[in-house]
Amino acid sequence: MKKLFSQLNRAEINIPVTILWFALAVVYIGGLFVPLFDDDSAHHAAIALEMYNRGDWACLMDHENTPYLDKPHFQFWLVALSFQLFGVGGFAYKLSSFLFTLLGVWATYRLALHLCGRKAALYAALILASSAAFVLANIDVRMDAILTACIALAVWQGVMHLDTGKVRYLLGAALGMAMAFGTKGWIGVMVPFFALVFYIARQRQWRWFLSWRFLLLLAAFALFISPVLYAYYLQFDAHPELAVRGETGVSGVRFILWGQIFDRMGGTFGTTGANDPFFFLHTLLWAVLPWSFLFYVLLVKKVVEVSKGQAPASPVYWLTVPAILLTIAALSVSQFKLPHYLNVVFPLLAIFVAAVLTEPKTERFLRGIGIMQKVITVGLLVGVIALNYFCFPPVRWSFSLLLAVLMVYVLYLLFYRTASVHNMVVTGVLLSAVVWFSLNFNFYPQLLTYQGGNQLAETVRARGISPEDIGAYHITPGDIGYSFDVYVGRVVNEWSDATIRERLAEGKPVYLVVEEGGVADLRSAGYAFDFVDAKRDYRITRLNAAFLNPATRDTKLTKLYLVKLID
């Protein structure tokens, strides 16, 4: 037996790549069916829902017929189209982000294949697809999955054009940057620009900027973003009387070409993280788990080697490292910082890590890294146990059995196989799959039962209540939860007393969503009503220890009520 374990310990993990991709596929597909999180995810879905219901693809409208002037149109168009094809719901909202994620992983693979070879390409794709915030972007879906994929596409196509001179790659780069711009503005152009400029510097191709190809890139980019600019013109520039945040005469075209990036940098949309210049450096520690420690160590290693002249700075490092660092530096200057802003550098980060890992001398460097990776792995598995057996115990024994088998297998790979690059990558990917499997198939489904908006929407659908007969009373739509809008299929606005009394006088049904304080307000206003349903409510994107602890959870909950007024 001892001899057998000795032989196993020397062997590389011989798991077919298809098994790794299958494990990740289960995680990603499971995420498609996790209900929408309130705040940004459900909010974006509600804006796309309004576009779909109105049939107006040029105008972005928020609740109460308020013009929405922040993020541009591309994702909203994709989601509205998905609603049209598949019906309104969380799956339809997330589908376009999932499909673009596949594109982003493929673009990362092809770029790494071109620069570093097949093994590095495979590692880069697996590292990207298993990074924590990259997976999360397909569960709590905002703009980031589409944005990151378009950036990966733009960089891949740009490098291919510079190395081959083929125009089709140049057009692909322009299209990638245009789609990224149409998703979130200039950040989608900034990252490819940083990467490609330093790649050009390494290849000494400065004359490219003086060629007709550069002009063609600019022209193609302008052409590809023209639908977004035209939509902004139709909604805002053609209607200077439209009030936006208390101002009239607002130019949508000027905003997206100039104002948006400076508004965000200046804190117009919020000041989260404003006083923390190292916000993204410590955020990266969890955002690319289980690869974060590996990235920092390999980055320092490579910088030291190059600075000492021990290794040439190959093109792949010129493409990735400056763009990663400059992007983080630029984002750190902003007065408004959120963790998901980092996703834009993940494809380059994955390629960098994969490129260093596949260098022959890296194997000799693994002992210290391997110890830290074991600490990270054990820590994450302890977290899985805590979240799934203390906070939200599983209701199905089959889940517990499968999770236990997977966790034991990951620990076996970690402690009974030789520390090698290949084994480290395989173990990291499987670890990520285990963590997100536990979240998508147990933790999140139970957590989302505490989100009142989507839970109350289930009552509306089950009882066949028309969304047209529902309003909000003394509560903003955001406090109800935008998920309520999506799952009832209509944006629900706040109703005034005049609107309510008018509907009652016309004999129309009146259903109202209220908080606990709103119930007292209804009684004070003299309304007679029946309770239809009540749901517990918590802002599930703001988890804390008191909520996660089942013994104190009830102290953090509020209630959402659906009431029906009586004539």
Buried (B, 14 or more C-beta within 10 A) or exposed (E): EEEEEEEEEEEEBEBEEEEBBEBBBBBBEBBBBBBBBBBBBBBBBBBBBBBBBEEBBBBBBBBEEEBBBBBBBBBBBBBBBBBEEEEBBBBBBBBBBBBBBBBBBBBBBBBBBBBBEEBBBBBBBBBBBBBBBBBBBBBBBBBBBBBBBBBBBBBBBBBBBBBEEEEEBBBBBBBBBBBBBBBBBBBBBBBBBBBBBBBBEBBEBEEBEEEEBEEBBEEBBEEBBEBBBBBBBBBBBEBEEBEBEEEEEBBBBEBBBEBBBEBBBEBBEEEBBEEEEEBBEEBBEEBBBBBBBBBBBBBEBBBEBBEEEEBEBBBBBBBBBBBBBBBBEBBBEBBBBBBBBBBBBBBBBBBBBBBBBBBEEBBEBBEEBBEEBBEBBBEBBEEBBEBBBEBBEBEEEEBBEBBEEBBEEBBEBBEEBBBBBBBBBBBBBBBBBBBBBBBBBBBBBBBBBBBBBBBBBBBBEEEEBEBEBBBBBBBEBBBBBBBBBBBBBBBBBBBEEEEBBEBBEEEEBBBBBBBEEBBEBBEEEEBEBEEBBBBBBBBBEEBEEEBBEEEEBEEBEBEBBBBBBEE
